[in-house]
């Protein structure tokens, strides 16, 4: 009896002997996750029904959501966010695809050269790029854009200072920057398409345009989907370029939802209202991602 | 008699070749045009950083600075806490790179190669949080760090939420699952402890993956703006990005020194990129393509 008790460790001991290390290995990420994602999500949800105050919050039901939905500026920033996303993401992905398809047939050295030069701006921080573009858009002819336009006889424009052009200026900047990572992903995906498909198409005398449409595009779909979803998530959250370049102005023309959340939370300390707005943003992002997955995965199957 | 036949044949044979050559020229033109477009802002930044106030304010554009000067750099370093900002960035990025390499490779290994109850559930829970936009958790995280833990304006506050990130765990899991399991099993039969297996076998053979993780974490934390911006109040606690941004809101914008600062903030990353280009260009595909 005594011997048996010694030989057989308890179930808990066995469990730890077998799996103890596994849980030790994931402890830190789990703690970070609990403290900075799990608890905050629940906390934010509760907060969105409160009039938050450091000295004790009061429960106010749906008032934050009502205030949000009745706020004209909330709808304006939703609209700005939407316009910005629709105008930037598809165009950027299309540019990325075209560049990748043009780079792909080149030799290895040329490929690396193009990859590296187009990836370089991605290595610079958003702050750096925002400051450089802030200068490009300078309203005097010190700004690069006005300088170039002066050559062809167009007068100086207040790119960021006028509510009719400010949002467009931000869109233009996003068209022209940061395709590097996408190009590299597309090139990897292009390398994965079996050559035999194109050879078969050649035998059938399919034009290169039809090969592009019927072979390349469908087989690149997973990468396209990934870039679209990531692009949309990113552009819904655009903050820093707006903070540095326009401060949401002029006259709220560039106030996006992420910027509005920042203003309400950290300039007016309306944490409850900002929490409600961030849930609205979260729901929009998740719906948009699901919608894209449905849309993109429905038609062609291989 | 034979002439018409030749005339008839040659264009047919040549046309695809000519078409191909034309297509190649056009595609090179487009690519070089695009490189010019994307690199001009960076070139502009470099040029402007070597011009002094008189030249930057002059209304004639200069594509090459006629009288290059370091005055803007001197101003940037003497009139701001630039050295301190750079030091802060270096410290924060180094610590976060170390913690991410250690903890994310441990977790990635556990999720890829070890079996334990709840493994899949925990992994998918972690991965699922990548869907939640940062804004949702931002305010409570701020309250927890600044009000509950009283860590406002400290290095700990800047680093804590990025101590180990889900993206990096996912990257490591993807990478580790390609390693051969037989090595691990052999070591286990020999009586190796799990920690020893990780330390002595897994880490050494994962070097390329760890290098990618380290580089990307370093660049990302060096370039991080929003969170350090929220939790730092005093100039001495700012990272280079926040310091640079604060420069813009000085009373009158000193474009020359601002561009000098931008170069200072970006140059270490450019050097890192050029010396470790291979890792950058390969690394992007590890997490994304198969995911």
Interface residues (C-beta under 8 A of the other chain):
Chain A: X18 X19 X21 X22 X23 X25 X26 X28 X29 X30 X32 X33 X35 X36 X37 X38 X39 X40 X41 X43 X44 X47 X54 X95 X98 X99 X102 X103 X105 X112 X114 X115 X116 X117 X118 X119 X120 X121 X123 X124 X125 X126 X127 X128 X129 X131 X132 X133 X134 X135 X136 X138 X140 X141 X142 X144 X147 X176 X177 X179 X181 X184 X185 X188 X189 X223 X226 X233 X236 X237 X239 X240 X243 X244 X258 X261 X265 X266 X271 X274 X275 X278 X279 X281 X282 X285 X286 X289
Chain B: X24 X27 X30 X31 X34 X35 X37 X38 X39 X40 X41 X42 X44 X45 X48 X56 X57 X59 X61 X99 X103 X104 X106 X107 X109 X110 X111 X114 X115 X116 X117 X119 X122 X125 X126 X129 X131 X132 X133 X134 X135 X136 X137 X138 X139 X140 X141 X142 X143 X144 X147 X160 X161 X163 X164 X166 X169 X193 X194 X195 X198 X219 X222 X223 X225 X226 X230 X241 X244 X245 X248 X255 X258 X259 X262 X265 X266 X269 X270 X272 X273 X274 X277 X280 X281 X284 X285 X288 X289 X291
